């Protein structure tokens, strides 16, 4: 559907994926597909800020659109909870610091990676 899509992640996530795709993705079929995806290192743009948010994984990032106060939280934070921290690359001890950092942004709109 999006043949020309580009994919970005944190440098840490790119390293972890290269070392152990199955441990990062937890789905063998999906991990296999990522062998053929070129990941670029996520960087700030003029309007979007990349925030390192270790917890769910050590390489987790969120994206902050300050102008509209929109937080793209991925799998770190959901409307009714937090991302799991029992994955091979999780950093559970970092999750509390990450959540405090994100709540200080005082977002108006939260866009998680998915919800339950």
PyMOL commands that set and color helices and strands:
alter all, ss='L'
color gray80, all
select helices_A, chain A and resi 11-19+21-25+28-34+66-68+92-103
alter helices_A, ss='H'
color red, helices_A
select strands_A, chain A and resi 7-9+39-41+48-52+61-65+70-74+77-78+81-82+109-112
alter strands_A, ss='S'
color yellow, strands_A
deselect
rebuild
show_as cartoon
